Amino acid sequence: MTEKPEILEVKERILAEQNADAEELRGKLTAKGLFFVNLMASPGAGKTTLLTRTVRKLEERGFRVGVMEADVDSDVDALRIREETGARVIQLHTGGSCHMDADMTARGIERFGTDGLDILFLENIGNLVCPAEFDVGAHLKVMILSVPEGDDKPLKYPLMFEVSDMLLINKIDAAPIFDFDFEACAARARERNPRIEIHRLSALTGEGIDAWVEALAGRVAEFRKNR
């Protein structure tokens, strides 16, 4: 009888190793008192516009904010963040990869530096699939879903909703144009993740931004209390 070949689940092993790297990075940032946010969304969902408004609001509250912009190529978003907020920014190029992982993030943070920062944002690569699989060592995972994308996305991209701590439903100013059911979207998201915190806002008009920033500041305060 022919002996069966050994089977090695490569993906599981790789994810286990990278999860260990993420925990190590999270521990280092916690020790330094730096709160790290992983911001994820589809292309065009409004990540950069929302981030720009958020950084300005946080700076008004006295927070010192840094931003890491991840992209396959270009530095458009990094330049925009720096010009519109004055915050410290670094552009990370992934060389074609559709996500950031813990090792890439750690190397970016090492190059960027953490001195003089209270909050660090990673604007992850724009898609709802790959970034959901990789823990980058963040203390808070935030995803943006824009109204034009539709209220069915929790059904189509369940993992992203399962791993996210917060869901920001953006572009609510466009709701009259699109057939978007807010209650159905929230129910579908909570089926996947009962603990997910949901905020409705418009990065364009500013509606709902204060409530989101207040919630974020509360998370930072909780982090500082428990570290």
N, C-alpha and C positions, 0 to 999 in steps of 0.2 A: 504493500500500500504506500503510495507516494505521500511523503511528509508535507504537510501544509506549510507554506512559507510564512515567515514572521510578518505581522502587520504592525506598522508603526503609524499611529495617528499624528502626523506631522503638525497639522494645524493646531490640535489641542495642546501639543507640547510647546509650540511657539507662543500661543496665547498664554499658557501658564507661566512661561518665562517672562513674557512682557508684562503680565500682571504683577509679578514679583518686582520688576523694575519700577512699575507705577507706584506700588506701595512704598518702595524705598524713596522715590522722589517726593511723594506726598509727605512722608515723614520728615524729610529734610526741610521742605517748605514750611511745614507746621512748626518745626523747631525755630525757624527764622521769623515766624509770625506773619508770613506772607500768604494771603488768601488767593487761591488760584481758581479761575473760572474757565471752563471749556465751553465755547460758544459754537453751536453747530446748526446748520440749516442748508437748504437747497440753494443753488445759485439764484440770485434775484429775489431772495426772501426778505432782504433788507438788513443783513447782518451789519454791514459797515455803517449805514445810516443810523441804525439803532445804537451801535457801539459809540459812534460819535456823540450822540445826544447823552448817552449814559455816562461816558467819561466826563463830559462837561458838568453834568449834575453831581457826580461824585466829587469832582474837584471843588465845586462850590461848597460841598460839605467838609472839605478839608482832607479828603483822601488823596494819597499820592498813587497815581495809577500808571501802570505800564501795559503795553499792548504788543503781542506777538502776532503778526499777520502771516498765516500759512497759505501758500498758493503753489500751484504747479509752476507758474512763471509770473513775471511782471512784478512791479512794486507800486501799482496804482493805489491800492487800498492803504498801504503803509504811508504813502505820501499824503493821502487825503486825511488820515487820522492825525498825522503830525501837524499839517497845515491848519486844520480846523480846531484842534484841541491843545496843541503844544505838548501833548503827552510824549513820554519816551516810547519809541517804537522800533521794532526790528522786523525785517522781512525774512521769512523762512521759505526757501524753495525746496519742494519735495522731490524734484527730479522726475516727475511723472506719477508719483505715488498718489493715490486717491484719499489718503488719510495721514494723520500724524500718529506716531506711536510714542511710548514712554521714552525710549532711547533718543529719538529725534527731538522730542520736547526737552529732555534733560540737557542735551547738547546746545539747544537754542537758548535755554535759560542760563547756562554757564557762560555763553558768549554775551548774552544781554546784560547779565548781572542783576542782583536783587536788592542791593543796598538802596535805601531811601524809598522803597515801595511798600504800599499797604495792600494793594490789589493788583493782580496780574491777570490779564485776559489773553486767551488764545483764541483767535478767530480761525477755526478749523477749515479744512478744505470743504468746498460746497457740494455736499450730497448727503442723502439720508440713509446711506447704506454703510459704507466702510468706516466712517468715524464712530459709528455706534458700537463697533466690535472692539475698539481699542481704547483701553483706559490709559489716559495720558498723565495720570497723577493729580488730576484736579480735585479740589474740595467740593466743587459745584458743577454739575453738568446742566447746561441750559440749551434748549433747542428752540428755534424760531420756526413757526409755520405761518406762511402768509395766506391771507384770504383767497387770492387767485389760485392757489394750489389745490383748494378743495378740502372739504371736511372729512373725506374718506381716507386721508393719509395714515391715521392710526391703524387702519385695516391693511394697508399696503406695505407699510414700513414699521411693523410692530416693535422690532428691537430698539429702534431709536426712542420710542415712547417708553419702553420698559426701563431703559437705563437713565433717562433724563430725570433730573430733580425738578426742573421747572420747564413749563411750556409757555412760550410767549406767542400769542396769536397776533400777528402784525398785519398792518394795512387794513385796519377795521374801517378806515375812511372809504375804502373801496367796496364795502359790504353791499351797498345798494345796487351795485353793478353785477355782483356775482351771487350765485345761489349757494351761499355758505350757511350751514346750520350750526351755530355756535354750540348749542346744547348737545346736539348729536356728536359733534367733534369732541367735546369735553367728556361725554359719556364713553365714547370709544377709547379715548386716551386713558380714562380711569379704569376701564376694563383691563387694560394692559398693565397699568401702574396706579393702584389706588392712592398712593402717596404723592402723586405728581401735583405740583402747585401750578395753577393756570392764571395767566394775566392776559387781558385784552388791551391792545395798544396800537398806536399809529406812530411810527418813527418819523413820518413825514409831517404830521400836524402837531405832534407832541402829546396827543391825548393818551392818558394812561401811563406815560413815562414816569411821572412822579411816584405812582403806586409801585411800579416795578423797581425803581431805584430804592424806595423805602424798604421793600421786601429784601432786596439785595444787601442793603446796609444792615438789616436785621440779621441776615445770615453771617455777615462779617462779625457783628457783635457777639453772636452765639459762638462763633469760631474762637474768638479771642477769649471768651469766658471759659471755654472747655479745653483749650490747648495746654 
